[in-house]
Amino acid sequence: MVEEIPSQWKPIPRLRAHEQVVAEIESRLIAGTLKAGDRLPAERQFAEALGVSRGAVREALRILEAIGVVEAGTGSGPTSGSMIVKDSIAGMAMVLRIHLQLASFTQEDLVEIRLLIEGPAARKAAQSATSDDIATLRGLIDDMRGVHTTASYNDLDAAFHVHIVRASGNALAAVLMAALREALRQAMVTAFETLEDPVATMTVLTDEHAAIVEAIAAGDGAQAAALVSEHIRGFYRSVGFSDMKWAG
């Protein structure tokens, strides 16, 4: 009598060679034996070490480069071979931007996630921000008071909000915030351009930024969080966020 195989057991998927290479790099990153800034072996040596073809290594590195995990290396010698990136924001932003297009996220989701990240970050920044953080934020406000295109103002606005999150001391939140703002950059610029008077709106937003910084500098976390929350809600109300597209 043949013993029946329990239904909860499933066949183990067979990974293609380049997927095995990706999995090996991922497992080493998780284990900590491979980290940001480390250089991978040159293509030929890497293929020999892993027991796969150079084509498999090349395809794996192409995938990892596309999602911002490695930077491609060329040539020979100690500077050859791809390197694990030190700054993953660009790659995270690209992946996030694609998934924002594919998924059924709403603009309400966008407003809510910004409130969830930035409100508590502003509260915490009021306790942890250094004098250098305050100086950086005030410098960004001074820059915002100049003459700008909608794109250049948006870049300063993004830097301001990301720096508040960074000043909170939560490095992961700062990276996620930076990736989110980069992913939504074109949508934010487009939103500015729909305004009847973008310059007037920039002035209002900059004044609100200044009030947020002063609350942080004064150590008033509750006020800083309240000002950030109203600032975010007010901006999306002003642009009619229900008509806004994720990637413009």
C-alpha positions as CSV (number, residue, x, y, z in Angstrom):
1,M,0.0,0.0,0.0
2,V,1.4,3.4,-1.1
3,E,1.5,5.9,1.8
4,E,-0.5,9.0,0.9
5,I,1.5,12.2,1.0
6,P,-0.1,14.9,3.3
7,S,-1.6,17.7,1.3
8,Q,0.3,20.4,3.2
9,W,3.5,19.3,1.7
10,K,4.4,21.1,-1.5
11,P,7.1,20.6,-4.1
12,I,10.2,22.6,-3.4
13,P,10.6,25.1,-6.2
14,R,13.7,24.7,-8.4
15,L,15.6,27.9,-8.5
16,R,17.3,28.9,-11.7
17,A,21.1,29.5,-11.5
18,H,20.9,33.3,-11.4
19,E,18.2,33.1,-8.7
20,Q,20.5,30.9,-6.6
21,V,23.2,33.6,-7.0
22,V,20.8,36.3,-5.8
23,A,19.7,34.0,-2.9
24,E,23.3,33.5,-1.9
25,I,24.1,37.2,-1.9
26,E,20.9,37.8,0.1
27,S,21.7,35.1,2.7
28,R,25.2,36.7,3.2
29,L,23.7,40.1,3.7
30,I,21.3,38.7,6.3
31,A,24.1,36.9,8.0
32,G,26.3,40.0,8.0
33,T,29.2,38.4,6.2
34,L,28.5,40.7,3.3
35,K,27.7,44.4,4.0
36,A,27.3,47.8,2.4
37,G,30.5,48.9,0.6
38,D,31.9,45.3,0.2
39,R,33.1,44.4,-3.3
40,L,32.0,41.2,-4.9
41,P,34.5,39.1,-6.8
42,A,35.1,39.7,-10.5
43,E,32.6,37.9,-12.7
44,R,34.8,35.0,-13.7
45,Q,36.1,34.3,-10.2
46,F,32.6,34.7,-8.8
47,A,31.2,32.2,-11.2
48,E,33.9,29.7,-10.4
49,A,33.5,30.1,-6.6
50,L,29.7,29.5,-6.8
51,G,29.9,26.8,-9.4
52,V,27.7,28.5,-11.9
53,S,28.1,30.0,-15.3
54,R,29.3,33.5,-15.9
55,G,26.0,34.2,-17.6
56,A,24.1,33.3,-14.3
57,V,26.3,35.6,-12.3
58,R,25.9,38.4,-14.9
59,E,22.1,38.0,-14.9
60,A,22.0,38.0,-11.0
61,L,24.1,41.2,-10.9
62,R,22.0,42.8,-13.5
63,I,18.9,42.2,-11.4
64,L,20.5,43.4,-8.2
65,E,21.8,46.5,-10.0
66,A,18.3,47.3,-11.4
67,I,16.8,47.3,-7.9
68,G,19.7,49.3,-6.4
69,V,21.5,46.7,-4.4
70,V,24.8,46.6,-6.3
71,E,26.8,49.0,-8.4
72,A,28.3,47.4,-11.5
73,G,32.1,47.2,-11.6
74,T,34.2,47.0,-14.8
75,G,37.8,46.4,-15.6
76,S,40.2,44.2,-13.7
77,G,42.3,44.3,-10.5
78,P,41.2,45.3,-7.0
79,T,38.6,47.8,-8.3
80,S,36.8,45.3,-10.5
81,G,33.7,43.5,-9.5
82,S,30.4,44.9,-8.4
83,M,30.0,46.6,-5.1
84,I,27.2,46.4,-2.5
85,V,25.7,49.9,-2.4
86,K,26.1,52.1,0.6
87,D,23.0,54.2,-0.1
88,S,19.9,52.2,-0.9
89,I,17.5,55.1,-1.2
90,A,17.5,55.3,-5.0
91,G,16.9,51.6,-5.4
92,M,14.2,51.5,-2.8
93,A,12.5,54.5,-4.4
94,M,12.5,52.9,-7.9
95,V,11.0,49.7,-6.5
96,L,8.4,51.6,-4.5
97,R,7.5,53.8,-7.5
98,I,6.7,50.7,-9.6
99,H,4.7,49.1,-6.9
100,L,2.7,52.3,-6.3
101,Q,1.7,52.1,-9.9
102,L,0.7,48.4,-9.6
103,A,-1.0,48.4,-6.3
104,S,-4.4,49.8,-5.4
105,F,-3.1,52.3,-2.9
106,T,-5.2,55.4,-2.5
107,Q,-4.3,59.0,-1.9
108,E,-5.7,58.6,1.6
109,D,-3.1,55.9,2.2
110,L,-0.4,58.3,1.2
111,V,-1.6,61.0,3.6
112,E,-2.0,58.5,6.4
113,I,1.5,56.9,6.0
114,R,3.0,60.4,6.0
115,L,1.2,61.3,9.2
116,L,2.2,58.0,10.8
117,I,5.8,58.6,10.0
118,E,6.2,62.3,10.3
119,G,4.0,63.2,13.3
120,P,5.8,60.9,15.8
121,A,9.2,61.8,14.2
122,A,8.6,65.5,14.8
123,R,7.6,64.8,18.4
124,K,10.8,62.7,18.9
125,A,13.0,65.2,17.0
126,A,11.9,67.9,19.6
127,Q,13.8,65.8,22.2
128,S,16.7,64.5,20.1
129,A,17.5,67.1,17.4
130,T,21.0,68.6,17.8
131,S,22.0,72.2,17.2
132,D,23.4,71.1,13.8
133,D,20.0,69.6,12.9
134,I,18.2,72.9,13.8
135,A,20.8,74.9,11.8
136,T,20.3,72.6,8.8
137,L,16.5,72.9,9.0
138,R,16.7,76.7,9.3
139,G,19.1,76.8,6.4
140,L,16.7,74.8,4.2
141,I,13.9,77.3,5.1
142,D,16.2,80.2,4.1
143,D,16.8,78.5,0.8
144,M,13.0,78.0,0.3
145,R,12.5,81.7,0.6
146,G,14.4,82.3,-2.7
147,V,12.9,82.2,-6.2
148,H,12.2,78.6,-7.3
149,T,10.6,76.4,-9.9
150,T,8.0,74.0,-8.6
151,A,10.6,71.2,-9.0
152,S,13.4,73.0,-7.1
153,Y,11.0,73.9,-4.2
154,N,9.8,70.4,-4.0
155,D,13.4,69.1,-3.6
156,L,14.0,71.5,-0.7
157,D,10.6,70.5,0.8
158,A,11.5,66.8,0.6
159,A,14.9,67.5,2.1
160,F,13.3,69.4,5.0
161,H,10.8,66.6,5.8
162,V,13.4,63.9,5.5
163,H,15.7,65.7,7.8
164,I,13.1,66.0,10.5
165,V,12.6,62.3,10.4
166,R,16.4,61.8,10.4
167,A,16.7,64.2,13.4
168,S,14.3,61.8,15.3
169,G,17.1,59.3,15.4
170,N,15.2,56.6,13.6
171,A,17.5,55.7,10.6
172,L,15.1,53.2,9.1
173,A,12.2,55.7,9.1
174,A,14.5,58.3,7.5
175,V,15.4,55.9,4.7
176,L,11.8,55.0,4.1
177,M,10.8,58.6,4.1
178,A,13.5,59.5,1.6
179,A,12.6,56.7,-0.6
180,L,8.9,57.6,-0.5
181,R,9.6,61.2,-1.3
182,E,11.9,60.2,-4.2
183,A,9.3,57.8,-5.5
184,L,6.6,60.5,-5.4
185,R,8.8,63.3,-6.7
186,Q,7.1,63.8,-10.0
187,A,3.6,63.5,-8.5
188,M,4.5,66.2,-6.0
189,V,5.9,68.5,-8.7
190,T,2.7,68.0,-10.7
191,A,0.6,68.8,-7.7
192,F,2.4,72.1,-7.2
193,E,1.8,72.9,-10.9
194,T,-1.9,72.5,-10.6
195,L,-2.1,75.4,-8.1
196,E,-3.5,78.7,-9.3
197,D,-0.7,80.5,-7.4
198,P,2.2,78.2,-6.7
199,V,4.4,81.0,-5.3
200,A,1.8,82.0,-2.7
201,T,1.5,78.4,-1.7
202,M,5.2,78.0,-1.4
203,T,5.3,81.1,0.9
204,V,2.6,79.6,3.1
205,L,4.3,76.2,3.3
206,T,7.7,77.8,4.1
207,D,6.1,79.8,7.0
208,E,4.6,76.5,8.3
209,H,8.0,74.9,8.0
210,A,9.5,77.7,10.1
211,A,6.9,77.2,12.8
212,I,7.6,73.5,12.9
213,V,11.3,74.1,13.3
214,E,10.8,76.6,16.2
215,A,8.6,74.0,18.0
216,I,11.3,71.4,17.6
217,A,14.0,73.9,18.7
218,A,11.9,74.7,21.8
219,G,11.5,71.0,22.7
220,D,7.8,71.1,22.3
221,G,7.1,67.7,20.8
222,A,3.3,67.9,21.0
223,Q,3.2,71.2,19.1
224,A,5.7,70.0,16.5
225,A,3.7,66.9,15.8
226,A,0.4,68.9,15.6
227,L,2.0,71.5,13.2
228,V,3.4,68.7,11.0
229,S,0.1,66.9,10.8
230,E,-1.9,70.0,9.9
231,H,0.8,71.0,7.4
232,I,0.6,67.7,5.6
233,R,-3.2,67.7,5.6
234,G,-3.4,71.3,4.5
235,F,-1.1,70.7,1.5
236,Y,-3.1,67.8,0.2
237,R,-6.3,69.7,0.7
238,S,-4.9,72.6,-1.3
239,V,-4.0,70.5,-4.3
240,G,-7.2,68.3,-4.3
241,F,-5.3,65.1,-3.7
242,S,-8.2,63.0,-5.0
243,D,-7.1,64.0,-8.5
244,M,-3.4,63.4,-8.0
245,K,-1.6,60.6,-9.8
246,W,1.1,58.6,-8.1
247,A,3.9,59.1,-10.6
248,G,2.6,62.1,-12.6
